Amino acid sequence: MRPALWSVAIQAAGSAATLGAALLVSSQLGLAAQGEFGLLRSWSDALSTLAVIGLPQGLLHMQYREGVSAVALRAWVMRYINALLAVLIVLLMLHQLLLPAAWTPVLLQGPQMLWAMLLTVVLGASHLLWRALALRDVGLLPYAALTAAPSLIILAALVAVCAIGQRAGLVWALLAGALLSSLASAWVVRRVGRRVEKRAAKSSAAQIKQPWSRRTLWSVSSQTGLQNIFTALSPPLVLSTASALGASLSQVGVLSLGLHVYQIFGVAAVYIAPMVYDKAARSGQAMSEQQLIDWMRTRLTWRAVLAFALMVVAAMFFLRTLWPTGADSWVLVLAMASAGVLSMAVRLMVTLMQARGAYRALSWHALGRLLLSVSGSAALMQVWPVALAVPLALLATELILLVWVWRLMQVRA
């Protein structure tokens, strides 16, 4: 199998672990526990994305387009992570001194759980930054392993949590995933740095201490940061909106399971993005739409199609087998899957636009998805139950975005 397909398979294992974690919690600890876990995990991911504000894409740009080595960027990344830790300490001190215990989120029972959650956010951001420094020098397969690591570690930790039967351990499972994956990605970058330093010692130290522009880094990061933040905020805001409008934790748990079905298709499209970026960046010029389509077609072998078909059949079998009894709602699954298919098509077209550098349009696209999904869910919940209202809102959102992106591509062609 080609490295690109191995990369997709490894990252697919990470997505399967994410869905497996949700099914494990709901089946062993109950749907209310899954509602709690869904809120905690989605907010943790969103806040980590907010903390890095597009810097992973900016770091990739600096390495590929500006020719800056990962070693030259490593010290700055370390300082940024230390700054995040300092902000974390200040926030914890302010919370401890100024805010009453009632201001602690209901799901985070006690200051220790709040500290663990905030530390999870910082470590998750650290993992995203170190991983961005690893892609160019280690290649697709180690990068895919680093991408899948948090989900696999969280699943392993949840097995222990479910064996104990303590819902309070959900936050600590998230912390374990963030901590170990952050350490792993930092270790990989350190090894890469040692190899570069050895090569530089034989030639010239200029490769290590080369100058680079922070302004360029922040400029590129800000262009992609908004769309990443808007995209990451969508799941937690949808779940939180449902909870605020009266949905119980059990109903939120069912909804979060449905969101996993919806996100599987979008994630399948996202898997291609690093490979497309790697291919386009190494070519020295932006790929045209036809070149990108041709490149993707060459990798769509009959083996890949067969493997994908087998994965879909296996996923449907296991989903039907493992789906919690109290969450039986095939209308929910069907609507979420339909919205997911449309989402996959939209994200593939967005990848083509990103290759053209249409960052501002993509930021508007991500903001549109966030506003339409949240407001649509809130509006439809006034008429229908949450398990029907949210899937229909997401389905309508993806239809609107599909038409908008298609027309925008025709205008820019």
N, C-alpha and C positions, 0 to 999 in steps of 0.2 A: 504494500500500500504506500502511496506517495506521502511525503511528510505533511503536505497540506491536508490530506484526508485524516492522517493520524492526529493532526492538530484539532480538527473538527471533532473527532471521536473523543479525544481527551476532554475538550471543553463540554461536549455533550454529557460526559460522565458527571461533570460539575453541575450541569443543569438538572440531570436526573437526581443527583444528591439533594439539590434544593427542593425538588418536588417530593423526594423520599422523606426529607426531614419534616415537611408539612404533614404528609400522610402518617408518619410515625407518631408525631405529637398528637394529632387528632385521634388516632386509633388507640393510643396507650394512655393519654392524659385527658382526652375529651375535646370536643369542639370548642369549648370556652377557652381551654389552654391554647388551642391553635389560633383562636382570635387574638389572644394576648401575644403569642409568639409572632404572628403575622404583623401586628402593629410594631412590636419591638424591632423585628428584623428589617422591615421596610423603612422605618425611621432611621435606623442605624445606617443602612446603605445610603439613604438620601443625604443624611448629614455628613457622611464621609465624602460623598461627591461634592457637597457644598464646600467642605473644608479645602479641597484641592483646586476648586474653581477653574477647571480646565487645564491645569498644569501638566497632567500626563500627556495630553496631545501637544502641548507646547514643548515639552521635553523631547518628544519624538521628532517634532519639527526641527529643533536645534541640532539633533544628531544627524538626521537625514538630509535636511536642506542646507543647514549652516555648517555641517561637517565638524561639529563639536563632539568630542569624545565623552563617553559616560563618566570617565574618571574626572574630567574637568567640571562636570555638572554635579558630581557626587557630594562635594563639600557644601554646595549651596542647598541641595536637597536636605542634607542633614541639618543645616541651620533652620530651614523651613519647618522641619518636623519638630525641632527643639522649640521653635516659636509656638507651634500648635500645643505642645505640652505646657508651655508657660501660660498660654491662654486658658488651657484646661484647669491649671492650678488656681488661677485668678478666679475663674467662674465658680469653682468649688468653694473657695474661701468666701466669695460674695454670697453664695447660696447659704453657706453655714452661718454667716454673721448677720445677714440682712433679711433673709426670707424665712418665714415660718415654715414649719414642717408641712403645713397644708399645701404649700406651693410645690412640693415634690409630686411629680406625676403619679397618678393612682396606680399604674402598672409597676412602678418602681417603688416597692415597699421598703422604705428605709434608705438612709444616705449611702450605705455600701452599694446597693444596687444602682443608685444614680451614678456613683463614681465609676462603677464597672461599665455602665452604659456609655458614659462620656469617654472613658478610656478606650472602649471598643471603637468609637467614632475616630479617635486620633490614630489608633493602630490600623484601622481600615484605610484611612487616608495615607498612612505611611506605606502600606502595602501597594496601593495604587501608584504611588510615586516611584518606589524602588522597582516595581514591575516595568514601568515605562522606560527605565534606564537599561533594562535587561534585554529588550526585544532585539535590538540591532546586533548585539555581540553574541547572544546565545542561540538565536534562531527561533523558529516557530514552535518546536516541540517543548523545550523547557518553558517558553513563554506560556504555552497552553497549560502546562502543568501548574505554573504559578497562578494562572487565572482560575483553574478549577480547585486549587488547594483550599481556599476558605470554606467552600460548600462541603467538600469532603470531610474536612476537620470538624465542622459544625455537626454534620451527620453522625460522625463517630462519637462526639461528645454527647449528643442527644440520646444515643443508645444508653449511655451511663445514666443520664438524667431520668430517662423513662424507667430504667431498671429500679432506680431509687424511688421514683414516683413523686418527685418534688418539683412543682411548677416554678419555684423560686430559682431553680437551676437553669432556666431558659436563658437568662441574661448571661450567665457564666459560660454557657456553651457558645454564645456569640463572641464573648471575650476570648475564649480559647481559639476560635477560628481566626480572629483578627490578629492575635498575638503570634501564633505559630506561623501563619502565612506571611506576616510582616517580617519576622525573623528569617524565614526561608528566602524571601525575595532580597532582603538586605545581604544575606550571606552570598547569594548568587552574584549580586553586583560587586561585592567585595572580591570574589574570586576573579571576576572579569577584570576588575581594576588591577589586581596583581599581575595578570597576564599582560595587560597593556603596559604596566610599569616595567616589566622585564623586557618587553620589546623596545620600549622607549630608551631604556638604559643602554641598549646596544646601538641605538641610532642617535636620538636627540630627545632631550627632556621637554622640548617645546610641545610635544604631543600632549603632555600632561598639564602644563600650565598655560595652555592656549587661551587667549582672551575671548570673551563672548559677550553678547549684548543682553542684559536683563530686560531692556525695553522691548526687544524683539520677542523674548520669551513671554512677557506679560501680554503683549499685543496679540500674539497667536492664541495664547491661553484664554484670553477674554472672548475671542471670537467663537471658540468652541465651548467655553465654560457655561454660558447661559443655556445652550440647548441641552447639555448634560444635566444641569441642575433642574431644569424644567421637566426633563424626562424622568429623573430619579424621584422627583417630588410627587409624581402622579399616583403611584400605588399607595403611599402612606396617606395622602390627602383624600383619596377615594375611600379608604378604609376608615379614616378618622371622621370623614363627613357622614358615612353610614352610621358610625357609632354615635356621633353627636345628634343625629336625627332620630335616635331611639332604637337602633339595632342593638340587640344583646351581643355579648362576647361570643356566644355560640353562633349567632347569625353572621357576625364578622368572621368567625372561623370558617364557615361555609363559603363566604365570599372570598376569603383569601385563598382557599383551595381553588376556586374558580379562576382567580387572577393568575395562579400558577399555570393553569391550562392556557390562558390567553397569552402569557409571557413566553411560553415555550416556543411559539412560532416567531415572535420577535427576536428572541435570543438566537434562533437558528440563522437569521439574517445577520445578526451582529457578529457571529462567528467569522464571517467572511471578511469583515472590516479590517482586522489587522493584516490579513494576507493581501488584500487589495492595496492597503496603504504601503505595505512592504514592497510590493511589485511596482506600484506607481512611483514611489520615492526612489527606488534604485534605478528606474529607467531614466532619471534625470529630467523628466518633463511630465506634466500632467497627462494622464491617459485620457483619450477621447472616449465618448460613450461606446462607440463600436469596438474599440480596442478592449475595453473593460468587459463587454459582453462576450467577445471572442475568447478572452483569457478565462472567464468563468466556464464557458462551454467546453474548453479543452480539458477541464478538470471534472466535468460531469460525465464520467465513464459509466458503462453499464454496471460495473461493480458498485460504484457509488450509489447509483439509483437503486440497485437491489438491496444494498445495506440500509439505505434510508427507508425503503419499503418494509424491510424486516423490523427496523426500529419502531416504525409507526404501529405495526401489528402487535409487537411485543408491548409497546407502551399502552395501547388500548386494552390489551389483556390484563396487564398488571394494574392499570388504572381502575378497571372494573372490579378486579379482585380485592384491591387494597382500599378502594374508596370507602370512607366511613359510612356505616349503615344509616346513621342519623342525618347524613348530608345528601341523601338520595334526591337529586334534582337534575335529570338529564336535560331539561330545558336550559338550566344554567350552564352545563358542560357544552351543549351544542352551540348556544349563543356565544360563549366565551371562545370556543374553537373557531367559529366563523369570524369573529372579530380578530382573532389571532392570525388567521390566514390573510385577511386584509392588511393587518399590521405588518406581516412579513413582506407583502408586495410593496407597501409604502416605504418600509425601511430599506429595501433593495434599491428603490428609486432615489431615496435620500442618499444612499451610498454613492450613486452616480453623480448626484449634485455636489456632494462633498468633494469628490475627486475634481470637480470643476472649481472648487473654492467658493461656493455660494454659501458662506457661513451665515450671513445676516438672514437670508431666506430660511435657513434651517433653524435659526433661533426662533423666528416667528412660527415656524412649523411646530416646534416643541412647545412653545407657549400656547399655541392653539390647541394641541392635544391636551395639555394640562387643564386649560379653562373649560373646554368642551366636555371632557370626561367628568370633571368634578361638578360643574354646574348642571350638566345633563343628568348625572346620577341624583343630585339633590332634587331636581325638578320631577323626575320620574318616580322617586320614592314617595312623592305626595299622592301618587295614584296607585302604584303597584308595590308589592313587597320587595325587599332589598335584593333577594336572589334573582328577581326578574328585572328590576329597574336598572341596576348597574350594568349587567351584560348588554341590555338594549342600548344604554347610553354609550358604552364602548363601541358597539357595533355601528351606531350612527356616527360616532366620532371618526372611526377609521374610514367609513365611506366618504365623509366630507373631505378628509385629508387626502384620500386617494385621488379624488377628482382635482383637488387644489394642486397637489404636487405634479400630477400629470399635465395639467394646463401650464403650470409654471415651467416645466421642462420643455414644452413645445415653444413657449415664448423665448426661452434662453437658447434654444437649439440653433 
